């Protein structure tokens, strides 16, 4: 099917160039004025101003390149910069989202922990934060463009090193993914800052009358509201751009995609990924891989891996249930996690392991699709359970009194239920999207993209949070003073302390083990990804 956007751009090159040039010029003019005020007039002094300067540079760069390269530059010198111009524009948009996160974090620390603010946002740390944000924006673009993918809808294989994912799908995941995560974090930080400002008591106002004057407080509130509004507008623009590709009218498709992206900089509402067009070739079935050439050997290996997984995690489940090695409440979380792992290995070995020789077309059947959805639910639940385990240990070490209030019998049951409801909700909710109907086979990859993107965001978010929680627990145990050790000797004796350290190290390594699993499964469609589940055990 011919893209309506391409029809409009090719039939009206001058009109599209004028619109993009005007929107880019307007964005450059506004953001250059803001950059001038921040850099030379010092409206935001210190480290806060440096973040705004980084943000302004990103905006001005993307707006200028939009005006020059995507406007009349696309007619005068279309091949001058090649893919460098749109790539730089995209990196600028991603950096703007990360800069908003730094701004929100800066204001939140100033409001809630002013003494920690002075230690965190020093000149050196601020420069490091800005460099890291630019580096993450660059790596998002590099990953989106250069990770292994193919331009054809075909199966992949780890052994033949043929990646299985389509390039457009890889591009969406590595551009939308970091931006959505940063936007959600910025929104949460801003809401917390706004709530704290509204609850500021009179005692604190008197203690710091200069910093917390009514005028100063209103300024910070306006800034927080501005950032929160951006967090709402950003996903809205992303959604409009996503559905704009399916609009049949060429003019509306152009206005809701390319023009909206270029205009978003000027209204400062902005920032989402640029739509690249990849050549779509006819689907080809590639069966020159290990699984198809040696189905019996691959089936035996896969069943052996899953059987080992069942035995190992079944033994751990037996120890937790009948030997009570983790007590009651902590054991509940472990029982839920190990039960999910055992079911995952059984389903994978019984259906997908034996399917290589007995019924190779199971992927296209209802049973195979339901089993695949079940594996998604179980995998996400395992990651969330690991996060609950890490949070449980971290709270026990750092705040033992709060730990007793948080992990009660009732709340632990609620947390376990939530760990099951979140992945189930993702899988079920995506089935009701308008482009996830069986009648529109052409739209099924888009449904798969949405489901995988949501699952990936949750999985990698939980992996990062688990890793951070474990590092915090390890740091606390290492730095624990003698006074606190003696005061909490009942539950943090030397032997118990060593056990907690070993446990935190185990969870930290577990987070690292999850990375090769996702790479094997996502990029090479490997049937042997479950080997990392054995390493998990």
N, C-alpha and C positions, 0 to 999 in steps of 0.2 A: 504494500500500500504506500502511495506517495505521501510524504510528510507535508501537511498544510503549511507549516512554518517555512520549509524549503520553497514551496510554491510562491509564497508572498515575497520572500527575500529575492528570489530569482526574477519574479515578474515586476517587482518594484524596488530595484536596488537603490535608486536615488532617494526615495521616500524613507526607506529603512536606514540609509546612511545618515540622512538629516536628523531623524529622530534619535538615533544612537549618539550622534555628535552633540546634539543639544543637551540630552540627558547627561552625557559624560562631562560636558563643559559646565553644566549647572552643579553637578556633584563636585567637580574639581574646584570650582569657585568657592562654594560653601565650605568645603573641608580645608582648603588652603587658608581661608580667613580664620577658621578655628585654630589651625596649626600656628598661624601667625600670632594670634592672641595668647596661645599657651607658651610658645617658644620665646617670644620677645617681650610680651607684656606681663608674663609671669602670673596669669590668672589662676593657675594651679601650680604652686611652688613645690619644690622638693621632689621626692620620689613619685608623688602622685602626678606631677606634671610630666615626668619622664614617660610614664605609662600612656598619658594622653598624647604625647608627641609620637610615640610608637604607633598608636592607633591612628593619628592623623596622617602619618607617612603612609601607612597601609591604605587608608582611604584615598589619599591623593594619587598614589601610584595606580590603584585600580581604576579610578575615575579618569586619569589622564590617558591610560592605555585604552580604555573604552572609547574615549573621545577620538584618539588618534588612529588606533589600529582597527577598531570595530566600526568606526564611523566611515568617513570618506577614505580613510586609509585602506579599508577593505576593497575599494574600487581603484585607488591609485597605485598601491603597492601591496597586492593581496598576499604575496608570498615572501614579504620582506623579513618578518620575524617568525614565520611558521607557527609552530605550536607554543613558542616561548611567550607570546603576548597573552593568549588566553590562560596559559598556566600561571603566569605571574598575577593576572587578575584574580584567578581562583585562590592563589596563595594569600593575596591581600585580603580577600573576604574572610578566609579562615582565621587569619591573624586578627582581624577586627573582632571576631567572636571571642577569641582567647583574651584579647585586650579588655573586652567588657568584663570577662571573668576576673581578671586581675583588678580592675577598677572596683568591682563589687566586693571582692575580698579585702581590698585596701580600706574601703569605707566601713565594712562590717567589723574589721578588727579595731578600727579607730573608735567605733561606737561601743562595742561590747568589751574589748580588752585593750584599753589605751596603752598600758605598759608593754604588753606583748607586741603591740603595733610598732613601737619604736625599735624593738629588737628584730622583728621580722622584716620590715620595710626599711632597712638601712640602704645606703647608696649602693653598696656592693651587691646586696641581695636583690635589689630592684633591677639592676642591670642583668643579673643572672636570670631573673624571672622573664624579662623581656627577650633575652637571647633564647631561652628555652621555648617561649611561645612562638617565636619565629621559626625555630628549628622544628617544632611539632607541626606547624603549618606547612613547612617545606616537605617534611616526611610524609604528611598526609597526601600531598600532591604526587610525590615520587611513588608512594605505594599504590596510589590509584592508577598511575600510568605505566608502571614498570613491573608490577607483580605478575607472576605467570598467569596468563589467561588466553583465551582463544576467541576469534571473531566468528566462530561457527558454533551452532548448537550441536555439540557432539559429546560423547562420553570421554572421560579422561582416565588416566591410569598412572599410578605411582611408578610402576616399573618401566613404562615407556616414557616417563616424564612428560606426559601430555596433560596439561592442566584442564580441569573440567568446567570451570566457571567462565561465563561469558564476560568479555571485557567491560561492557556497560554495567554489569552487575558489580564487578570489582570496583569500578569507578564510583558508583553510588555509595557503596558500603564505606569506603575509605575517605569520602568527602562529607557525606551527610552524617556518618557515624560520630566522628569527633565533634562536629558542630552541634549536633543534637545533645550530646553529653555535656558540652560546655554551656549550652543555652539552658538546659535543665538545672545545672549546678548554679549558674548565675541567678536564675529565677529564685531558687531556694534561698540563696544567700541574701538576695535583696528583700525577700519577704521577711526573713529573720531580722534584717536590719531595720526595716520599717516597723515591725512589731516591737523591737527593742526601743526605738525612738518614741513610739507612742506610749510606752510603759515607763519611760524615764521618770524617776521620782524626784521630788523637790530637794531631797538631801544631796543627790548627785549634782543637781543644778547649782546649789550653793557652793559645793566643794570645788567646782570648776566653772565659775561664772563666765569666764571669758570664752572658753571653748564651747560651752553649752548655752550660750545666749539664745533667745528666741529666734533672732535672725539667722544665726549660724545653724541652728537646728532645722529651720525651714529650708535652708540651702541644701543640707544633706538629705532631707526628705525628698526634695525635688529631684536630686540626682538619683536616689534609689528608685523613685517612681519612674524616672526616665529609663533606667536600665531594666526595670521590670517590664515596662511597656515594650522595650526592644525584644525581650524574651518572648513576648506574646506575638509581636509582629513577625519576627524571624520565622517561626514555624508556619505562620499563616502564608507568608510569601513562598516558602518552600512547597507548601501544599498546592498553592495556585500554579507554581511553575511545573510541579509534577503532573497535575491534571491538564495543564495547558498543552502538553504534547498530544493529547487525545481530542482536542477541540478540532472540529471539522473546518471551521472558517479560517482561512489563511491569515486574515487580518487579526482576528481575536487570538489565534495561536501565537502570532508574532508579539502582540501587545502583552500577552500573559506569560511570556517566557523571556526572550532576549531583552525586550524593551523594559519589562518590569525589573529584571536584574540590573540593568544599567541605571534605571531611575531610582532603585532602592538606595544607592549611595547618597544621592542628593537629598532625599527626605530623611536620611539617617535612620531608616527603619529596618533594614537591609539584609544583606549577607547570607547568601546561600550558594549552592554549587552551580557552576556553569555547566550547561548541558552540552556535552560532546556528542557528536554523531559518529557512530561506528558503522562500517559497511556490514550489512546483513546478508550473509550468504545462505544458501539453502542448507537445511540440516542434513548432515552426513553421519551415518552410523559407523563408528570406528571400532572394530572388534579385534584390532591387532594389539592386544594387551595380554598380560599374564592371566587374568581371570578367565578370558574367553579362550585362550590357547591351551590353558591347563586348568580346566574347571574343577577336576577332581582334586588335584593337589591344592589349589586355592581353597576349596571347600574344607579339606581336611585341616589345613593350617588354621583357618578361621574358626572352625568348630573346636579345635584344640585350645586356641586362645580363649574363646568364650567359656569352655569347660574349666580351664584353669582359673578364670575370673570367678566363676560360680563357686568353685571349691574354696578359693581364698577368702572371698567376701562372705560366703556362707559360714566359714569358720569364725570370722570376726563377728558376724551377727550372732552366732551361737554363744561366743564369749560374752558379748554385751547383754544378751537376753537372759541366759541361764547362769552365768558366772558373776554378773553385775559388776564388771570391771570399771564401769563409769558411773556407778550410782544410779539414782532414779531419774531426776530431771535431765541431767546431762546425757544419761543413757537413752532417753527418749529421742533426742536429736540424732544420736548415733544410730539408733534402730531405724529411724525413718530414712537416714542416708544409706545405710547398708542394704536395706530392703529395696530401695530404688536401684542400687547397683546390681543386686542379684537379679532382679526382674529385667533390667537392661541387658545383662549378659545372656540370660535365658532367651529373651526374645530375639536378640541379635544372632545367637548361635542357632536356635531352632528354625528361624525363618530365613534370614539372610545368609547364614552360613551354608545351610543345606540347599538353599535355592540355586546356588551356582551350578549344581548338577541335577537336582530333582525338578525344580520349576523356575527356570531362569527369568521368566517374564513376570515375576511376582511384583516388581516395582510398579507396573501399570494396573494392577488389580486393586480392588477396594481393600482387601486384606493387607496387601503390602503398604498401601498409603496410610491406612490406620496404624499399622505397626511403626511406620516411620514417624508419624505424629506422636505416638507413645514414646518412642526413643527420644524425641525432642523434649517432651515433658519431663522424662526421667533425668535426662542430662542436665537440664536447667535446675531441677530440684537438687541434684547432687551439689552443684556449685553454691546454691543458696544455703543449703545445709552446712557446707563448709564455712560459709560466712557466719552463720549462727554459732557454730562451734568456736570460731576464732573470736567472735564478739563476747561469747560466754567466758572464755579464758582471760581475755583482756580486761573485762569488767571485774572478774574475780581478783585479778592481780592489782589493778589500779584503784578500784573503788569497791571494796568488799561489802560495805554497807548498802550501797546502791545495788550491787549484784543480787542481794537477797530480796530486794523489792522488785527488781525487773524480772528475774527468772523464778517466778512463783509457778505453782502447778498450773494455774489457769492461763497465765500469760505464755508459758512455754507451749502449752497446747495450741494457743492462738498463733504463735509464731510458726509452729510446724504446719498448721493448717494453711497459713499464708504462703509458706514455702511451696505447698502443693497447688494453691489457687493461682499464683502468679503465672507459672508456665502453662497451666491449663487454660487460663484466661487468654493468654497470647495466642495459643493454637486455635481456640474456639472462636475468638473475636475476629481473627483474620478470615475465617470462613464466611463471615457475613459482609465482607467488603464487596462493593458493587462489581469489581473486576475479578472476583474469585468464583464465579459461577462456572459450572462444567460446560455450559453451552458455548462460552467464549474461550475456546482452547488457546487462542492467540494471547489472551490476557493472563493465562495461568502463570507464566514466568514472573509477571509483576506481583502477583499474589505471593509467590514464593520469595520474591525479593523483600517484600514488606515483613513477612513472617521471620525470615532469616535475619533481617536487620534488627528487628525488635529483640529477637533471641540473642543475637550477638551483643547488643548493647547491654542487656542484663547480665549475660555471662561474663563479659570482660569487665563490667562495672563491679560485679561481685568478686572477681579474681583480684582486681586492684584493691578493693576495700579489705578483702581477706588478707592480702599481703601487707597492707598498711597496718591493720589491726595486730597482726603477728609481730611486725617490726616494733610497734609501740609496746607490746607486751614484753618482747625480748629486751628492749631498751630499759624498761622499768625494772625488770628483774636484774639486769646488769648493774644499774645505777642505784639500786635500793640501798639506803643507808642502814647502818647497824641499829639505829634507834627504831626504824620502822620494822626491821627484821625481827627485833626482839618483841616489839609491840604486837606484831602479827604472827608470832611464832606458832600459833595453833594451826594455821592453815598454810603457812609459808616456812616450814622448817627446811633445813638444808636439803634433805632428801626430796621433800615435796617441791622445793624450788627447782632442783635439777630436773624433776619429772615435768614440771611446767615448761621449763626451757626446751627440753627435748620435744615436747608436744608442739610448742610454737614453731620450732625448726621444721617439724614434720609438716605442719600446715603451710609454712612458707614454701617448702620444696614442692608441696602438692600444687600450689598455685603456679609454680614454674613448669610442672609436668603438664598442666592443662594446655600450655601453649603449643607444643608439638602435636598434640591431639587435634587441635583446631586447624593447624596447618595441613596435616595429612588429610583430614576430612574435607576441608573447604576447597583447597587448591588442587588436590590430586584425586579426590573422590576415592580414597583408599579404603578397601574393605577391612584392612588390618589396623584401623585406628584404635581398636579396643586393647591393643597391647599396652597402652598407657594406663588403662584401668587396672591392669595387673600391677604396674609400677605404683599406682595409687595405693593398692593394698599392701 
